[in-house]
């Protein structure tokens, strides 16, 4: 059955059997509760089911595709016909989920940021195996002193370990995207820097990286009344640029901001 992908929903269906088999071999699926984001026509879902999971939830925003999935898999999966950005992941199940997602390219960074920001004391997932445009994946895994390093790298580094699995060529999808994709594996960090509110880290990195070519002096003055004092406390040269600071420094600056706001 031919299913037309909707450009408005950023749909590109994964059709490459070799890649599909590779994806379901990365993490343990048997007897686990699985969440798949944007299953589309259910190609990956079929491979997940072969691995004998305990339960499979899928989030599919497209009404037509939800009906096709219901028809194809019947009671083998639980379909959540909704927008992933509007769903509270903690309410899906009380078990830790193994998450698969060929994320819609137009909202992939928004989804990842939302998940990280919404992590409280405990993680609702065991691992995330997610597909991004390669250029976005490169930004997520970039280290400091790299032109691709920025807010996404820092936010991810705060709570998660990330590993690049493979790059995937356009011909593995239908319709073919114009760019390569990358598959990333995220796992929770055992210890992460304690912050009161993740939104403060998001705000501070936004201020720094909205002027990434400018020296640190300007964003420092914007955030702190005592900019020179704070810079001196953390031994930061204000003539450097945002990409020169390690993620750990941004966590410490966020905590300093929170402490000064009391």
N, C-alpha and C positions, 0 to 999 in steps of 0.2 A: 504494500500500500504506500503510495507516494504522499509524503507529508511536506507541505510547503512551509519553510522556515519563515518566521516573522522578523523582519529587520528591526522593527520597533522594540522587540524584546531581546535583541542581541543574540538571536538563536543561530547556533552552528552545531549541527548534530555530529557526534563522533561516530565514524563508521569503520574505522580501521581495526580489524580483529586482533592483529598483533598488539596494538596499543591497548585495546580493551583488556586483553589477557594480562598484559604487563601491569595495568592499573590495579586489577583485583589480586595481584600477587604480592603487592608491596606491604600490606598490613593484614593482620589476622581478621577474618570475617566470620568464620564458623562460630556459632553460638553467641554472636555479638548483636547488639541492636545497632542498626545502620540508618543513617540519614543521607539521602541523596538530594542534592539541590539541582533543580532544572534538569530532570531526567529526559525531557524531550520525548522522543519516540520510544524510549526504554531500552536502547541498545546496551548501555552499561548496566542497567537494572537486571537484565537477563543474566549477565556474567556474575553479578553480585549474588543472585539467587542460587546459581550453581554451586556457590561456596557454602551453602547451608547456614545462613545467618539465623539468629533467633527471631528477629523481626526487622522489617524494612519499612521505613517511613520515607515518603518522597514529597518534596515541596515543588509544585508546578503551578505557576501563575496562569498559564494559558488554559482557558476553559476547554477548548477543543482537544488539546493534548491530554488533559486530565481524563476526558471521556475515553480517549483511545487507550490510555494506560489502564483504566478500569476494565475495559473490554479485554485487553491483552493479558493482564495479570490477575484479574478477579480479586479473590481474597488473599493473594500472596503478599500484597503490599497494602500499606495504609496511605492513601493519597490526601495531602493537605493542599487544597486548591486555593492558594493565597500568595501574597507577595512576601518573599523571604525577609524583606526589610521591615515588615510590620509584625512579624511573628516573634513571640517570646520563646526562645529555644529551651529555656529551663522547664517550660510547661509541656513539652512534647512527651517526655518520659522521665522517670526518676533514675534511669540508668545512664551511664556515660556512653555517649554515642561515638561511633566511628563514622566520620563525615566524608562523603565524596561529592565533588561538585565541578562540573564543567560550567563555571560561572558565566552569566551574561557579561560580555566584555564591558558594556556601558556602565555597569554598577558593581564590578568586581571589587574595586578598592573600597567602595562604600560598605559592602557586605563584610569584608575582612575587618575594617575599622570598627564597625558596629559590634562584631563578635568580641574583639579584644577589649573594647571599652566596657562592654556589659559583663565581663568576667568579674565576679566578686571574689569571695574567699575560695570558692571551689569551682573547678572547671566542669562544664556540662558535656565536654567532649573528651575522648581519649586521644584522638588524632584527627587531623584535617588533611585530606588529600585533594588539593584544589588545582584547577587549571586556570591559567591567566595568559593574557597576551605576553609574549616573551619580554617585551620592553617593560611591562609592569612587574613581571617576576624579577627582572634584573634590578629594579628599584627596591623591591622588597628585600632581596638578599645582599644588597650593596653594603660594603663597609665604609667607615669614615674615610675621608681624603679621596673619595671617588665622586665623580660628577653626578652619578646616579643616586647617591646617598641622600636621604632626606627624611621627611616625616614618616613615610611608610616603613622604612628600615628601622627607625627608632621605636615606633609604636609596636611593631612586630617583635623586636628584640626585647622589649620590656617583659612580655609574658611568655613568649614562645621560642622554641628552637626551630629552625627552618632548614630544610635540606632540598636542594634541587634534584629531582629524579631524572627527568628526560626533557628534551625539547621535542616538539611535535610539529611536523610539517603541515602546511595548509591542505594537502591532498588527503589527509586523514579525516577531514570534515566534509560535511555537505550542508549548506553550500560552503565552498572554500573561502576561508577568510583571506585577506590580502597579506597577512603577517603570520610568522611562526608563533606557536604557543609553548608554554612551559608548564610542567607538572611539578608542584611543590608539596612537600610533606611537612606539616607543622605538628609539633608535640609540645605539651605544656612544660614549662620550666618548673623544677622543683622549688626553687627559691627565686622570688622576683622582688624587685625594689618596692618597698611599701609606700604607697601614695594614698592620700585621702580620696582623691577624685581623678579618675582617668581623663576627664574632660580638661583638667588643668594641663596635663601633658600634651594633649591635642592642641590646646590653645597656644601654649608656649612654643611648640615646634612650628605651628602655623605662622606665628609672628617672626620667628627666626628665618624660616625658609621661604617666606613671601618675598624676602630680599636677599636671596642666597648669595648673590655676587657682592653684596655690601659687607663692610667690616662689622664685627660683632658689637661695636660701640652703639650703633643705632638701636637694634632690638633690645639691648641691655638697658638702655635709658628708657625705652618704652615700657619695659616690664618692671624694673626696679627703680625706686627713688634713690637708693644708695648703690647705684650700679658699680662704682669703682670698688666699694667695700666687698660686694658679692664676688666680683671678678677676682679680687685679691684673695678672698677666702678659699676659692677653688683653683687658685693659681692659673687663671685664664688670661691670655693675652688678647686684649680687645681689638687688636689689629688683625687678628685671624678672621676667617670666614666661617659661616655656620657648618659647612661640610667638614671642617677640621676638628670638630669636637666629637668625642666618642659618645655612644648612646648613654653610658653611665653618667656622664656629665649632665646631660639633659634631664635625667631622672633626679639628680641631686639639685639642679636648678629649680625643677618643679617643686620639690620638697621645700626648698628655701622659700619659694614664692608662697606656698601653702602656710608655712610657719610664720612668715611676715604678715600674712593676711588675718591672723587670729585676732 
